[in-house]
Amino acid sequence: MLHISSRALSPGFPHPLLERFGRYLPSTSTESTAPGEFSTRFHLVLEPLVLSVLPMTAVPALALIVIFGVGAGLTVPTIIRLLERAAFSTHGKVD
C-alpha cells in the first residue's frame, strides 16, 4: 500500500454551507495530521498479463471482438452475393 501525505498548494477557503453541517459530516481522516495537511490513500492493484502485453481482464473483450470480426467476415460476403443475385433476378443485369 502506498501512503501519500501532502499539503495544499493554496489556503483553504471557508464554505458557508459545509461549515453549518460540519459536525454532521463524517470525518474522513483516521490519522491525526497537522492543520493544512491532508492524507490520501492510494491502492495500486497489479494484474497478471497474458503474453506480457494484455491484461487478464481484457482477454474476454478481445475474444469477443475476434469472434464478431470472423463472423462478419464470413457472413457479409455471402449476404452481399445473395442480395446481388436477388437484384439481378428481379431487374435483370444492371450496368
C-alpha positions as CSV (number, residue, x, y, z in Angstrom):
1,M,0.0,0.0,0.0
2,L,1.3,3.4,-0.9
3,H,0.6,6.3,1.6
4,I,0.9,9.9,0.4
5,S,0.9,12.9,2.7
6,S,0.9,16.3,1.2
7,R,0.0,19.9,1.9
8,A,-2.5,22.1,0.0
9,L,-0.9,24.5,-2.5
10,S,-3.5,27.1,-1.7
11,P,-5.1,28.1,1.6
12,G,-8.4,26.5,2.4
13,F,-11.5,28.7,1.7
14,P,-14.5,28.6,4.0
15,H,-17.6,27.1,2.6
16,P,-20.7,28.6,4.3
17,L,-23.0,25.5,3.8
18,L,-20.4,23.0,4.9
19,E,-19.5,24.9,8.0
20,R,-23.1,24.7,9.2
21,F,-23.3,21.0,8.7
22,G,-19.6,20.3,9.6
23,R,-20.4,18.5,12.8
24,Y,-22.8,16.1,11.0
25,L,-20.4,15.2,8.2
26,P,-18.3,12.1,8.9
27,S,-14.6,12.6,9.3
28,T,-12.6,11.0,6.5
29,S,-9.2,11.2,8.3
30,T,-8.2,8.3,10.6
31,E,-4.8,9.7,11.4
32,S,-4.0,13.0,13.1
33,T,-2.5,15.4,10.7
34,A,-1.3,18.9,11.2
35,P,-3.6,21.8,10.2
36,G,-3.5,22.3,6.5
37,E,-2.3,18.7,5.8
38,F,-4.4,16.0,4.3
39,S,-3.8,12.4,3.8
40,T,-4.6,10.4,0.6
41,R,-4.6,6.6,0.4
42,F,-3.7,5.2,-3.0
43,H,-4.2,1.5,-3.7
44,L,-2.3,0.1,-6.7
45,V,-3.5,-3.3,-7.9
46,L,-1.4,-5.1,-10.5
47,E,-3.0,-7.9,-12.5
48,P,-1.2,-10.6,-14.5
49,L,-0.5,-10.1,-18.1
50,V,-1.1,-12.6,-21.0
51,L,2.0,-12.7,-23.3
52,S,3.5,-9.9,-21.3
53,V,1.2,-7.4,-23.0
54,L,-2.5,-8.0,-22.5
55,P,-4.2,-7.7,-19.1
56,M,-6.3,-10.7,-18.0
57,T,-9.4,-8.6,-17.7
58,A,-9.1,-7.6,-21.4
59,V,-9.0,-11.2,-22.7
60,P,-12.8,-11.7,-22.9
61,A,-13.3,-8.4,-24.7
62,L,-10.6,-9.2,-27.2
63,A,-12.0,-12.7,-27.8
64,L,-15.5,-11.3,-28.4
65,I,-14.1,-8.8,-30.9
66,V,-12.3,-11.5,-32.7
67,I,-15.4,-13.8,-32.8
68,F,-17.6,-11.0,-34.2
69,G,-14.9,-10.0,-36.7
70,V,-14.5,-13.5,-38.0
71,G,-18.3,-14.0,-38.1
72,A,-18.8,-10.8,-40.0
73,G,-16.0,-11.7,-42.4
74,L,-17.7,-15.0,-43.2
75,T,-21.3,-13.8,-43.4
76,V,-21.2,-10.4,-45.0
77,P,-19.8,-11.5,-48.4
78,T,-22.5,-14.3,-48.6
79,I,-25.2,-11.8,-47.8
80,I,-24.0,-9.4,-50.4
81,R,-23.9,-12.2,-53.0
82,L,-27.5,-13.2,-52.2
83,L,-28.7,-9.6,-52.4
84,E,-26.9,-9.2,-55.8
85,R,-28.5,-12.4,-57.1
86,A,-31.9,-11.3,-55.9
87,A,-31.4,-7.9,-57.6
88,F,-30.2,-9.4,-60.9
89,S,-33.0,-11.9,-61.0
90,T,-35.6,-9.2,-60.4
91,H,-34.4,-6.5,-62.6
92,G,-32.1,-8.3,-65.0
93,K,-28.5,-7.2,-65.4
94,V,-28.0,-3.6,-64.3
95,D,-24.9,-1.7,-65.6
